[in-house]
Amino acid sequence: MAKGYLIARINVTDPEQFAQYAKLAAVASAKYGARPLARGGRYETLEGEERARNVILEFESFEQAHTYYHSEDYKAARAVREGAAVADFVLVEGVD
């Protein structure tokens, strides 16, 4: 079965509030078996709109990533993120 990937591109506008979100999101992602492949760190924008924080989470499947994103645990984290960042999130199915 192909893995699932959640890719987030984020510009943080309120670092203190975003830190609260990050803690809640980390707990939720661990609960759903996410494996962080990238979380912040060095980046280079090659094309398109730049976002200063880039995150890639790997899940056992696309469905598991979808379940995580729509879970009550992560919904609570998203509510905390509201107003603390501008972000793009996408779920992508990997290849076998």
Backbone as CSV, one residue per row, in Angstrom:
resi,resn,N_x,N_y,N_z,CA_x,CA_y,CA_z,C_x,C_y,C_z
1,MET,0.840,-1.178,0.000,0.000,0.000,0.000,0.890,1.248,0.000
2,ALA,0.514,2.209,-0.798,1.278,3.455,-0.901,1.129,4.285,0.365
3,LYS,2.192,4.971,0.736,2.184,5.869,1.892,1.369,7.120,1.572
4,GLY,1.007,7.840,2.620,0.343,9.118,2.471,1.224,10.208,3.055
5,TYR,1.202,11.364,2.440,2.047,12.469,2.887,1.212,13.721,3.070
6,LEU,1.397,14.364,4.205,0.805,15.672,4.437,1.933,16.673,4.262
7,ILE,1.737,17.615,3.369,2.736,18.640,3.097,2.135,19.978,3.482
8,ALA,2.828,20.686,4.359,2.363,21.993,4.823,3.424,23.034,4.523
9,ARG,2.974,24.154,3.994,3.842,25.305,3.725,3.249,26.461,4.516
10,ILE,4.045,27.062,5.401,3.496,27.957,6.417,4.333,29.221,6.573
11,ASN,3.657,30.354,6.716,4.271,31.590,7.187,3.651,31.890,8.542
12,VAL,4.460,31.889,9.571,3.995,32.137,10.932,3.855,33.640,11.143
13,THR,2.696,34.048,11.662,2.449,35.469,11.931,2.400,35.783,13.422
14,ASP,2.205,34.772,14.250,2.196,34.925,15.709,2.955,33.743,16.307
15,PRO,4.269,33.918,16.531,5.094,32.794,16.976,4.642,32.149,18.290
16,GLU,4.180,32.917,19.252,3.762,32.339,20.539,2.525,31.461,20.365
17,GLN,1.547,31.960,19.643,0.331,31.172,19.405,0.640,29.959,18.539
18,PHE,1.509,30.146,17.548,1.869,29.028,16.675,2.585,27.931,17.470
19,ALA,3.380,28.294,18.455,4.066,27.304,19.286,3.056,26.432,20.017
20,GLN,1.949,27.008,20.461,0.892,26.219,21.105,0.289,25.233,20.105
21,TYR,0.033,25.717,18.882,-0.479,24.843,17.820,0.490,23.687,17.564
22,ALA,1.772,24.013,17.446,2.775,23.001,17.111,2.792,21.883,18.149
23,LYS,2.646,22.219,19.420,2.613,21.197,20.473,1.400,20.281,20.300
24,LEU,0.233,20.871,20.080,-0.985,20.072,19.896,-0.908,19.222,18.633
25,ALA,-0.389,19.803,17.561,-0.273,19.070,16.297,0.699,17.905,16.429
26,ALA,1.782,18.079,17.185,2.759,17.003,17.365,2.136,15.828,18.122
27,VAL,1.349,16.120,19.141,0.677,15.051,19.892,-0.294,14.307,18.976
28,ALA,-1.084,15.062,18.213,-2.060,14.437,17.307,-1.361,13.619,16.222
29,SER,-0.299,14.148,15.644,0.374,13.418,14.566,0.997,12.123,15.085
30,ALA,1.536,12.152,16.293,2.089,10.923,16.878,0.986,9.889,17.104
31,LYS,-0.169,10.344,17.550,-1.299,9.443,17.793,-1.720,8.722,16.520
32,TYR,-1.584,9.392,15.376,-2.002,8.809,14.103,-0.836,8.215,13.313
33,GLY,0.300,8.055,13.973,1.419,7.340,13.370,2.228,8.120,12.366
34,ALA,2.183,9.435,12.424,2.953,10.242,11.467,4.442,10.138,11.751
35,ARG,5.200,10.140,10.690,6.657,10.177,10.788,7.116,11.478,10.135
36,PRO,7.678,12.420,10.906,8.140,13.678,10.321,9.338,13.436,9.395
37,LEU,9.230,13.893,8.174,10.346,13.810,7.232,11.045,15.164,7.110
38,ALA,10.290,16.230,7.288,10.838,17.592,7.296,9.943,18.427,8.198
39,ARG,10.567,19.287,8.990,9.790,20.137,9.889,10.632,21.384,10.138
40,GLY,10.333,22.433,9.362,11.157,23.632,9.454,12.470,23.376,8.748
41,GLY,13.516,23.937,9.239,14.841,23.689,8.672,15.115,24.491,7.404
42,ARG,16.238,24.202,6.844,16.724,24.933,5.666,15.855,24.639,4.456
43,TYR,15.623,25.661,3.642,14.831,25.498,2.427,15.294,26.504,1.385
44,GLU,14.886,26.260,0.170,15.131,27.188,-0.938,13.900,27.163,-1.826
45,THR,13.293,28.313,-2.023,12.145,28.408,-2.911,12.657,28.484,-4.343
46,LEU,12.263,27.519,-5.137,12.717,27.471,-6.524,11.705,28.102,-7.467
47,GLU,10.433,27.926,-7.194,9.359,28.525,-7.986,8.158,28.722,-7.087
48,GLY,7.321,29.678,-7.419,6.082,29.880,-6.685,6.260,30.722,-5.437
49,GLU,5.177,30.811,-4.688,5.149,31.626,-3.481,5.977,30.990,-2.371
50,GLU,6.799,31.790,-1.751,7.645,31.305,-0.667,6.866,31.205,0.642
51,ARG,7.101,30.148,1.382,6.612,29.986,2.745,7.830,29.624,3.593
52,ALA,7.966,30.260,4.736,9.185,30.134,5.546,9.301,28.825,6.317
53,ARG,8.193,28.139,6.535,8.220,26.874,7.287,7.585,25.800,6.414
54,ASN,8.289,24.704,6.251,7.824,23.616,5.395,7.873,22.312,6.179
55,VAL,6.760,21.570,6.132,6.628,20.345,6.917,6.152,19.225,5.995
56,ILE,6.760,18.051,6.149,6.295,16.849,5.446,6.138,15.755,6.492
57,LEU,4.922,15.231,6.605,4.636,14.108,7.498,4.278,12.891,6.660
58,GLU,4.868,11.752,6.984,4.585,10.503,6.289,3.646,9.657,7.141
59,PHE,2.621,9.110,6.509,1.664,8.210,7.156,1.674,6.871,6.423
60,GLU,1.161,5.855,7.063,1.120,4.523,6.463,0.294,4.481,5.177
61,SER,-0.665,5.392,5.052,-1.499,5.426,3.850,-2.108,6.810,3.686
62,PHE,-2.632,7.066,2.502,-3.351,8.314,2.234,-4.537,8.426,3.184
63,GLU,-5.225,7.302,3.387,-6.409,7.296,4.252,-6.050,7.661,5.698
64,GLN,-4.906,7.165,6.180,-4.480,7.488,7.542,-4.150,8.978,7.667
65,ALA,-3.517,9.545,6.659,-3.223,10.982,6.664,-4.525,11.784,6.660
66,HIS,-5.477,11.336,5.873,-6.789,11.993,5.796,-7.492,11.918,7.153
67,THR,-7.460,10.751,7.779,-8.077,10.572,9.089,-7.442,11.503,10.115
68,TYR,-6.121,11.604,10.100,-5.409,12.521,11.008,-5.887,13.956,10.823
69,TYR,-5.861,14.423,9.582,-6.187,15.831,9.320,-7.611,16.170,9.756
70,HIS,-8.525,15.245,9.610,-9.931,15.493,9.948,-10.317,14.999,11.349
71,SER,-9.335,14.564,12.126,-9.603,14.068,13.477,-9.955,15.221,14.424
72,GLU,-10.649,14.877,15.499,-10.962,15.873,16.531,-9.684,16.405,17.169
73,ASP,-8.674,15.548,17.309,-7.392,15.968,17.880,-6.758,17.081,17.047
74,TYR,-6.713,16.868,15.735,-6.064,17.870,14.894,-6.966,19.082,14.678
75,LYS,-8.278,18.896,14.676,-9.187,20.047,14.578,-8.937,21.013,15.730
76,ALA,-8.682,20.484,16.925,-8.379,21.337,18.083,-7.084,22.111,17.849
77,ALA,-6.084,21.460,17.274,-4.823,22.138,16.967,-5.041,23.222,15.914
78,ARG,-5.815,22.909,14.879,-6.092,23.896,13.828,-6.791,25.124,14.388
79,ALA,-7.678,24.927,15.342,-8.377,26.060,15.946,-7.391,26.989,16.642
80,VAL,-6.371,26.430,17.266,-5.340,27.238,17.928,-4.486,27.967,16.885
81,ARG,-4.259,27.331,15.731,-3.446,27.946,14.674,-4.147,29.135,14.017
82,GLU,-5.471,29.167,14.089,-6.251,30.229,13.452,-5.722,31.599,13.872
83,GLY,-5.326,32.406,12.898,-4.808,33.741,13.165,-3.331,33.791,13.496
84,ALA,-2.676,32.630,13.606,-1.253,32.588,13.953,-0.362,32.276,12.756
85,ALA,-0.986,31.969,11.599,-0.193,31.590,10.433,-1.042,31.653,9.166
86,VAL,-0.337,31.795,8.059,-0.932,31.638,6.732,-0.330,30.347,6.189
87,ALA,-1.193,29.419,5.779,-0.664,28.095,5.446,-1.399,27.451,4.286
88,ASP,-0.674,26.592,3.586,-1.224,25.720,2.551,-0.946,24.289,3.006
89,PHE,-1.969,23.431,2.958,-1.826,22.018,3.316,-2.325,21.180,2.152
90,VAL,-1.613,20.100,1.878,-2.040,19.181,0.827,-1.727,17.755,1.269
91,LEU,-2.643,16.830,0.948,-2.386,15.402,1.150,-2.008,14.811,-0.199
92,VAL,-0.973,13.980,-0.195,-0.481,13.375,-1.429,-0.279,11.893,-1.200
93,GLU,-0.751,11.078,-2.137,-0.496,9.649,-2.067,0.854,9.359,-2.712
94,GLY,1.678,8.570,-2.017,2.970,8.180,-2.549,2.845,7.092,-3.599
95,VAL,3.956,6.627,-4.082,3.976,5.539,-5.060,4.489,4.277,-4.383
96,ASP,4.029,3.134,-4.862,4.501,1.846,-4.320,5.854,1.519,-4.887
